[in-house]
């Protein structure tokens, strides 16, 4: 359950209509954890940025996944000095959906729902909400809205966090991480973790990191000849089936079926019909899933 500092239980908000600002550190690409890195390294700057961004709001909050203990410990005392409440709770990529974030913010399970008001997003208790990510708040405050923080890993010379200007090609991003390891050849690059896509070596130059990209969310993982594509995908799907909130059958059952099929393939029990079946499932789930998690989860299978 997510609880506001100083609150012993019950609801986070009363019945009075008001406007609140929520700075969210949830919804990270788990293989990159961009928000965690930014919150741990920029605690003071983040609190100042939230105070400025929410100066017209009735209340201001920073939501931090409880697993990010260093970020919580660094931010909480600074936030309280400025009248900003720190809320901690569970995390999942599903929290990228703002209604799912509100669910867990209010101490409920992570699950998206239908927005009641598209303009002010009132949701529960008729409270208008402004929801911003930790990265966006910092970028706006620092004047670096033309850049994105990425975590490059896998078969590169210098894995780690890098600042990348929008408009940069994936090929250039790999160069910024020191280039591909000596003796390695790129088999594919996973961009965006379990909600991302595999990019082939032929498309590295033409894949550009645009602002608000649905795949350049944090992680860039370079696969070389030492990676088994089926085993690697199975690992990603195992994470996806655990992260699915279970609200809609398409995502709940689809993630399980995808994992099961890849598990059989990697254990020598694959069938020639598996490819067509997974393509059909991916199209159906991508079209009919309730939220972006289910809609985007299918891309690595495709």
C-alpha positions as CSV (number, residue, x, y, z in Angstrom):
1,X,0.0,0.0,0.0
2,X,1.2,3.5,-0.8
3,X,1.1,5.9,2.1
4,X,1.8,9.6,2.3
5,X,4.4,10.7,4.8
6,X,2.7,11.0,8.3
7,X,-0.4,9.1,7.2
8,X,-1.4,6.0,9.2
9,X,-3.9,4.7,6.8
10,X,-7.0,5.4,4.7
11,X,-7.2,7.6,1.7
12,X,-4.5,9.9,0.6
13,X,-6.8,12.8,-0.2
14,X,-10.0,14.2,1.3
15,X,-13.3,14.9,-0.6
16,X,-12.5,18.6,-1.3
17,X,-12.1,19.3,-5.0
18,X,-8.6,20.6,-5.7
19,X,-5.6,20.3,-8.0
20,X,-2.6,18.3,-7.2
21,X,0.8,17.8,-8.9
22,X,2.3,14.3,-8.9
23,X,5.9,13.9,-10.0
24,X,6.3,10.2,-10.8
25,X,9.4,8.1,-10.5
26,X,7.5,4.9,-11.4
27,X,7.2,3.0,-14.6
28,X,10.9,2.6,-15.3
29,X,12.3,0.4,-18.0
30,X,13.6,-2.1,-15.4
31,X,16.7,-2.9,-17.5
32,X,17.7,0.7,-17.3
33,X,16.0,2.4,-14.3
34,X,16.4,5.9,-15.6
35,X,14.2,7.5,-12.9
36,X,16.1,5.8,-10.2
37,X,19.4,7.1,-11.5
38,X,18.1,10.6,-11.8
39,X,16.4,10.8,-8.4
40,X,19.4,9.4,-6.6
41,X,21.9,11.7,-8.3
42,X,19.7,14.9,-8.3
43,X,17.6,14.8,-5.1
44,X,17.8,18.5,-4.3
45,X,17.4,19.6,-7.9
46,X,14.3,17.4,-8.3
47,X,12.6,18.8,-5.1
48,X,13.3,22.3,-6.3
49,X,11.9,21.5,-9.7
50,X,8.7,20.0,-8.3
51,X,8.2,23.0,-6.0
52,X,8.4,25.3,-9.0
53,X,6.3,23.2,-11.3
54,X,3.6,22.8,-8.7
55,X,3.5,26.3,-7.3
56,X,0.0,26.8,-8.5
57,X,-1.3,23.4,-7.3
58,X,-3.0,22.9,-4.0
59,X,-0.8,20.0,-3.1
60,X,2.5,18.5,-4.5
61,X,3.7,14.9,-4.4
62,X,6.6,12.9,-5.4
63,X,5.9,9.2,-6.0
64,X,8.9,7.0,-5.6
65,X,9.0,3.2,-5.9
66,X,9.7,1.8,-2.4
67,X,12.5,-0.3,-3.8
68,X,14.4,2.9,-4.6
69,X,15.5,3.2,-1.0
70,X,18.4,5.6,-1.6
71,X,16.2,7.9,-3.6
72,X,13.5,7.9,-0.9
73,X,16.0,8.6,1.9
74,X,17.6,11.5,-0.1
75,X,14.4,13.1,-1.3
76,X,12.1,12.8,1.7
77,X,13.7,15.3,4.1
78,X,14.3,17.8,1.4
79,X,10.7,17.5,0.1
80,X,9.1,17.9,3.6
81,X,11.0,21.1,4.1
82,X,9.2,22.5,1.0
83,X,5.8,21.1,1.9
84,X,6.0,18.3,-0.7
85,X,4.7,14.9,0.2
86,X,6.6,11.8,-0.6
87,X,4.5,8.7,-1.5
88,X,6.1,5.3,-1.8
89,X,4.6,2.1,-3.2
90,X,4.8,-0.6,-5.8
91,X,6.1,-0.2,-9.3
92,X,5.6,-1.7,-12.7
93,X,5.9,-0.5,-16.3
94,X,2.1,-0.5,-16.2
95,X,2.4,2.7,-14.1
96,X,3.3,4.6,-17.3
97,X,-0.5,4.7,-17.7
98,X,-1.4,7.6,-15.4
99,X,-4.6,5.9,-14.3
100,X,-2.6,2.9,-13.1
101,X,-0.3,5.3,-11.3
102,X,-3.2,6.9,-9.5
103,X,-4.5,3.4,-8.5
104,X,-1.2,2.6,-6.7
105,X,-0.8,6.1,-5.4
106,X,-4.2,5.6,-3.6
107,X,-3.0,2.4,-2.1
108,X,-4.8,0.1,-4.6
109,X,-3.3,-2.5,-6.8
110,X,-1.6,-1.4,-10.0
111,X,-4.4,-1.4,-12.6
112,X,-5.5,1.1,-15.2
113,X,-9.1,2.3,-15.5
114,X,-11.1,4.5,-17.9
115,X,-10.4,8.2,-17.4
116,X,-13.5,10.1,-16.3
117,X,-12.4,13.5,-17.5
118,X,-9.9,13.8,-20.4
119,X,-9.1,17.5,-19.8
120,X,-8.4,17.6,-16.1
121,X,-8.1,13.9,-15.4
122,X,-10.2,13.9,-12.2
123,X,-10.3,10.2,-11.6
124,X,-10.9,9.2,-7.9
125,X,-12.5,11.7,-5.6
126,X,-13.0,14.5,-8.2
127,X,-9.5,15.8,-7.8
128,X,-7.8,17.3,-10.8
129,X,-4.3,15.9,-11.4
130,X,-1.2,17.1,-13.1
131,X,1.1,14.1,-13.6
132,X,4.7,14.6,-14.8
133,X,7.7,12.2,-14.8
134,X,10.8,12.8,-12.7
135,X,12.9,13.1,-15.9
136,X,10.7,15.6,-17.5
137,X,10.5,17.8,-14.4
138,X,14.3,17.8,-14.2
139,X,14.8,18.4,-17.9
140,X,12.5,21.4,-17.8
141,X,14.2,22.9,-14.8
142,X,17.7,22.4,-16.2
143,X,16.8,23.6,-19.7
144,X,17.8,20.3,-21.3
145,X,14.5,19.3,-22.8
146,X,16.4,18.5,-26.0
147,X,18.2,15.5,-24.4
148,X,17.4,12.1,-23.1
149,X,19.2,9.9,-20.6
150,X,19.8,6.3,-21.8
151,X,21.4,3.2,-20.3
152,X,23.5,1.3,-22.9
153,X,24.5,-2.2,-22.0
154,X,25.4,-5.5,-23.6
155,X,28.1,-5.9,-26.2
156,X,29.6,-2.4,-26.1
157,X,33.0,-1.1,-25.0
158,X,31.7,1.3,-22.3
159,X,28.3,0.3,-20.9
160,X,26.6,2.9,-18.7
161,X,24.4,6.0,-18.7
162,X,24.8,8.6,-21.5
163,X,23.1,11.9,-22.3
164,X,21.8,11.8,-25.9
165,X,20.4,14.7,-27.9
166,X,17.1,14.0,-29.7
167,X,17.6,13.3,-33.4
168,X,20.5,11.0,-32.8
169,X,20.7,7.7,-34.7
170,X,20.9,4.4,-32.9
171,X,24.3,3.8,-34.7
172,X,25.6,7.0,-33.2
173,X,24.3,6.0,-29.7
174,X,26.4,2.9,-29.9
175,X,29.4,4.9,-30.8
176,X,28.8,7.1,-27.8
177,X,29.0,4.0,-25.7
178,X,32.4,3.2,-27.1
179,X,31.2,1.2,-30.0
180,X,30.7,-2.6,-30.3
181,X,33.1,-4.8,-28.3
182,X,36.1,-6.0,-30.3
183,X,35.4,-9.3,-31.9
184,X,31.6,-8.8,-31.6
185,X,29.1,-8.4,-34.4
186,X,25.6,-6.9,-33.7
187,X,22.9,-9.5,-34.0
188,X,20.2,-7.1,-32.8
189,X,19.6,-4.1,-30.4
190,X,16.8,-4.2,-27.9
191,X,15.5,-0.6,-27.4
192,X,13.1,0.0,-24.6
193,X,13.2,-3.2,-22.6
194,X,10.1,-5.4,-22.4
195,X,7.9,-2.7,-24.0
196,X,10.4,-1.9,-26.7
197,X,11.5,-3.5,-30.0
198,X,14.4,-5.4,-31.5
199,X,16.3,-3.3,-34.1
200,X,18.2,-5.2,-36.8
201,X,21.8,-4.2,-37.7
202,X,20.7,-2.9,-41.1
203,X,18.4,-0.3,-39.3
204,X,20.8,1.2,-36.9
205,X,21.5,4.3,-39.0
206,X,17.9,4.9,-39.8
207,X,16.5,4.4,-36.3
208,X,16.4,7.9,-34.8
209,X,15.6,8.8,-31.2
210,X,12.7,11.2,-31.6
211,X,11.1,13.1,-28.7
212,X,8.2,11.2,-27.1
213,X,9.4,7.9,-28.8
214,X,7.5,4.9,-27.5
215,X,10.7,2.8,-27.6
216,X,13.5,5.2,-26.5
217,X,12.4,5.1,-22.9
218,X,15.7,4.3,-21.3
219,X,17.4,1.0,-22.1
220,X,19.5,0.2,-25.2
221,X,20.8,-3.4,-25.0
222,X,23.2,-4.6,-27.7
223,X,23.1,-8.3,-28.6
224,X,26.0,-10.0,-30.3
225,X,26.7,-13.6,-31.4
226,X,27.0,-14.7,-27.8
227,X,23.3,-14.1,-27.3
228,X,20.6,-16.6,-28.1
229,X,17.7,-14.6,-29.5
230,X,15.1,-17.1,-28.3
231,X,16.5,-17.4,-24.8
232,X,16.8,-13.7,-24.5
233,X,13.3,-13.1,-25.6
234,X,12.0,-15.7,-23.2
235,X,13.7,-13.8,-20.3
236,X,12.0,-10.6,-21.4
237,X,8.6,-12.3,-21.7
238,X,9.0,-13.8,-18.3
239,X,9.4,-10.3,-16.9
240,X,6.3,-9.2,-18.9
241,X,4.0,-11.9,-17.7
242,X,4.9,-11.0,-14.1
243,X,4.4,-7.3,-14.7
244,X,1.0,-7.7,-16.5
245,X,-1.7,-6.3,-14.1
246,X,-4.2,-9.0,-15.2
247,X,-7.0,-6.5,-15.9
248,X,-7.7,-7.6,-19.5
249,X,-7.6,-11.3,-20.6
250,X,-5.7,-10.5,-23.8
251,X,-2.6,-9.2,-21.9
252,X,-2.9,-11.6,-18.9
253,X,-3.2,-14.7,-21.0
254,X,-1.1,-13.5,-23.9
255,X,2.0,-12.9,-21.9
256,X,1.7,-16.3,-20.4
257,X,1.1,-18.0,-23.8
258,X,4.1,-16.1,-25.3
259,X,6.4,-17.2,-22.5
260,X,5.1,-20.8,-22.7
261,X,5.8,-21.0,-26.5
262,X,9.3,-19.5,-26.2
263,X,10.0,-21.9,-23.3
264,X,9.1,-24.8,-25.5
265,X,11.2,-23.5,-28.3
266,X,14.2,-23.1,-26.1
267,X,13.7,-26.7,-24.8
268,X,13.6,-28.2,-28.2
269,X,9.8,-28.6,-28.3
270,X,9.0,-25.8,-30.8
271,X,6.5,-26.4,-33.6
272,X,6.5,-25.1,-37.1
273,X,3.1,-23.5,-36.5
274,X,4.4,-21.4,-33.5
275,X,5.6,-18.5,-35.7
276,X,2.2,-18.0,-37.4
277,X,0.4,-18.4,-34.1
278,X,2.5,-15.8,-32.3
279,X,2.1,-13.3,-35.2
280,X,-1.7,-13.7,-35.0
281,X,-1.7,-13.4,-31.2
282,X,0.6,-10.3,-31.3
283,X,-1.7,-8.5,-33.8
284,X,-4.8,-9.3,-31.7
285,X,-3.3,-8.3,-28.4
286,X,-1.7,-5.2,-29.8
287,X,-5.1,-4.1,-31.1
288,X,-7.3,-5.1,-28.2
289,X,-5.3,-4.7,-25.0
290,X,-6.7,-2.2,-22.5
291,X,-3.5,-0.1,-21.9
292,X,-0.2,0.6,-23.5
293,X,1.6,-2.1,-21.6
294,X,-0.4,-4.8,-23.4
295,X,-0.4,-2.9,-26.7
296,X,3.4,-2.5,-26.6
297,X,4.4,-5.8,-25.0
298,X,3.8,-7.6,-28.3
299,X,6.4,-5.7,-30.2
300,X,9.4,-7.8,-29.1
301,X,7.5,-10.9,-30.2
302,X,6.7,-9.3,-33.6
